[in-house]
């Protein structure tokens, strides 16, 4: 596993490590204490991936399309 802080990982890095964590937990050949640490790391990684997906969805939602169906800009963020 990586020593990179979860908050600094790209989506791809976090997802790849999350897959490793899940694989180790499913293997069930990990000591209880290590399983708990893996679970906690997995929860952090899952949260990071969800946050990054939400940000991407919000960016996509802001894209506006012209009459020809091609992207022609961004609509302003309301808030």
C-alpha positions in Angstrom: 0.0 0.0 0.0 1.0 3.6 -0.6 2.3 6.0 2.0 0.7 8.8 0.1 -1.9 10.7 2.1 -5.4 9.9 0.8 -6.2 13.6 0.4 -3.3 13.9 -2.1 -4.3 11.0 -4.2 -5.8 11.1 -7.7 -9.0 9.3 -8.3 -7.1 6.5 -10.1 -4.6 6.1 -7.3 -7.3 6.0 -4.6 -9.4 3.5 -6.6 -6.3 1.2 -7.2 -5.4 1.2 -3.6 -9.0 0.6 -2.6 -9.1 -2.5 -4.8 -5.9 -3.8 -3.1 -7.5 -3.2 0.4 -10.6 -5.0 -0.6 -8.6 -7.9 -2.0 -6.6 -8.2 1.3 -9.7 -8.1 3.4 -11.5 -10.7 1.2 -8.4 -12.9 1.5 -9.1 -13.2 5.2 -5.4 -14.0 6.0 -4.8 -10.8 7.7 -4.5 -10.4 11.5 -7.5 -8.7 13.2 -5.5 -5.5 14.0 -4.3 -5.3 10.4 -7.8 -5.9 9.2 -9.1 -3.0 11.2 -6.4 -0.7 9.8 -7.1 -1.9 6.3 -10.8 -1.2 6.8 -10.1 2.3 8.1 -7.8 3.0 5.1 -10.4 1.6 2.8 -13.1 3.9 4.3 -10.9 6.9 3.7 -10.2 5.8 0.1 -13.9 5.3 -0.6 -14.7 8.7 0.7 -12.0 10.3 -1.4 -13.3 8.5 -4.6 -16.9 9.6 -3.8 -15.8 13.2 -3.3 -13.9 13.3 -6.5 -16.7 11.7 -8.5 -19.1 14.3 -7.1 -16.8 17.1 -8.2 -16.6 15.6 -11.6 -20.4 15.3 -11.9 -20.8 18.9 -10.8 -18.4 20.1 -13.5 -20.2 18.0 -16.2 -23.5 19.4 -15.1 -22.2 22.9 -15.7 -21.4 22.3 -19.4 -24.0 23.8 -21.7 -24.7 22.6 -25.2 -25.3 24.8 -28.3 -28.1 24.2 -30.8 -25.9 21.7 -32.7 -25.4 19.7 -29.6 -21.7 20.7 -29.2 -20.4 22.1 -25.9 -20.5 25.9 -26.1 -19.6 26.9 -22.6 -20.4 26.6 -18.9 -23.5 27.8 -17.2 -22.8 30.0 -14.1 -22.8 28.2 -10.7 -25.8 29.3 -8.7 -25.3 29.7 -5.0 
